[in-house]
Amino acid sequence: MLRIQHETVEPDDPQSRPLLHVKQSNRKIRMMSSRIRIVTALLIPALWCLPVVTGYLSSVEPDRVFLGWMRSDDFHRYGSFIEQTARLQRVLYMDYSTVEHQSPRMIALYFTVLGWIKRLTGCAAQDLWLWSRLAVGAVFILTLYRILSVNLKPDNTRIVTTFLLILTSCGWEWLTRPSGIQLPRWNNFWMDGFSTFNSFHNPLKIAGIALGLMFFQLHLQYERKGTARSWLPCALMFLILWGVHPNSAVPVYCGLVVLAALPAGRAAPAGLRRRWLRILPYFAPAAVVMAYIVWMNTDPMTSHIIRQYRIPFSSEPLRTYIFRYGFILPFGIWGIFSAIWRRNPFEYLMIGWLGGAVFFSLYPYMTGLLYQHMVHLPLAFFAAEPLSAIFKKTGSVSRLGLIGLLAGTFLMGDAAVLIQASRQTREDVWPTSLYASRFELNAMDFLRDLPQGNVLVNRDTGNKIGWLSLKNVFLGHWGTTPDKGRKTRELRMFYDRGTTPSDRIKILNRYRILYIWYGPREKDLGPLDAALPLELIYRNRDVDLYRIQAPMEH
């Protein structure tokens, strides 16, 4: 017995050598992949803190204080949501970038969580946003590897290749500068998430992507079991995904549509019927989402704000995709055609995700760029399959080629984006500033404690007041200030020397202005009319804050 056992594991047996070689190779890949996922989970989210660190290093007290956000308009709006929960205990939000009446109707679960953390800890909103980037980024990377391992096993080469492509591959935008090709939004293309790496600058997008992957995994478990108990987590995740980030949810929902439509193995008719029965219960959470959308739009101002985001032709043209997605575009298309014939449910879900993301990113009747961040991950997922097949055939030379390719794209693409974002943060290139003077911040603190009232203020400062003071402002966020162009002209007219007091009073009455913020940007527009019935309630080096004393007639 011992002799037979010894012969079966004899390492010199020629028949056992290939098996031992495969086992040793798989063991090496698993050990390498374990190190890779831990390093990337810590490194990639931390790299996107560099622009924030650059901003703090660029601060000059008291004239130029960095506010902790690497973007202005959208991120200041996020700060307002966090403050609404922390100070007012809201779970339904309103935009303070408008002086028109608005009821709190918006759900944003990500900011609800951060708001309660701020309420409990006292941590600043911008600091919570930074820490959430690190935490959510790490959770996403570990979740991504886990889901790939479950759905692609035992192909360790494909698992590692897919993981690295998703996290590090990027486009060839850097090639357009020397070639003279003009791409849209060159200065801020990294904000739109043309690569998963770029999306890490906004943890809200990463949270949406991570929840989408989790939803797919839950659905596949539900498909196998088919019980009500296994469906309930799917329904809950369906709703949570929408509540966290609707722009991530819509392409993910498209995955269910494609899964229901494509063949399901050898017994296709029976398999499709079973899938249809599995998907039918999703009409219940979908009806909840639709009811919420209808209810949200019953508030006229919320409905108006939503319509403002339907900017026609704000999408990335298809002809630029080869520059935006680089080598993963042709390999991704190749991988999609291969996946259709494999009839793998997870791959079908990813095909639907990609198709929905491309469709809505190109849809001409809304801001398509809001969906662009959902294109890269499934495209890289499908590109990895043909690439990993090539690696298996060509051996270590091709693997070294992959490492060199990814390293080159990282240095030329991802690292260049980090440098660009850090430089733009330092130079403060955006229409609304990432900085404010200490005197402006002190004035906002004073305004925060005053009774609620509309504030006549410029767009740049209005963004910050909506976040730090929770007051409705005349001009604020680019997408949520109704009639922004007309109000910008009216603000200039208010401070124009040729405007009569009567016309100024008309503006104040039309928008029910209670406070006038007279800061550096207002002083550049012109003097404040001394004939107006104003009470000076606060003054420092940079800001005069006035309150309207009584109802005005004109």
Salt bridges, closest charged atoms under 4 A:
GLU7 OE2 - ARG3 NH1 3.03
GLU10 OE1 - HIS6 NE2 3.18
GLU61 OE2 - ARG438 NH2 2.42
ASP63 OD1 - ARG541 NH2 2.54
ASP73 OD2 - ARG459 NH2 2.42
ASP74 OD2 - ARG71 NH2 2.68
ASP74 OD1 - HIS477 NE2 2.56
GLU83 OE1 - ARG87 NE 2.83
GLU83 OE2 - LYS118 NZ 3.62
ASP95 OD1 - ARG77 NE 2.69
GLU100 OE2 - LYS487 NZ 2.97
ASP155 OD2 - LYS392 NZ 2.49
GLU173 OE2 - ARG324 NH1 3.60
ASP192 OD2 - ARG185 NE 2.69
GLU223 OE2 - HIS219 NE2 3.58
GLU223 OE2 - ARG275 NE 3.55
GLU316 OE2 - ARG324 NE 2.68
GLU347 OE2 - ARG158 NH2 2.81
GLU347 OE2 - ARG342 NH2 2.95
GLU385 OE2 - ARG342 NH1 3.54
GLU427 OE1 - ARG423 NH1 3.20
GLU427 OE2 - ARG426 NH2 3.69
GLU440 OE2 - ARG521 NH1 3.46
ASP445 OD1 - ARG448 NH1 3.51
ASP449 OD1 - ARG448 NE 3.64
ASP460 OD1 - LYS464 NZ 2.57
ASP460 OD2 - ARG521 NH2 3.62
ASP483 OD2 - ARG486 NH2 3.61
GLU490 OE2 - ARG510 NH1 2.60
ASP503 OD1 - LYS506 NZ 3.88
ASP529 OD2 - ARG504 NH1 2.85
GLU535 OE1 - ARG547 NH2 3.42
ASP542 OD1 - ARG541 NE 2.92
ASP544 OD1 - ARG539 NE 2.87
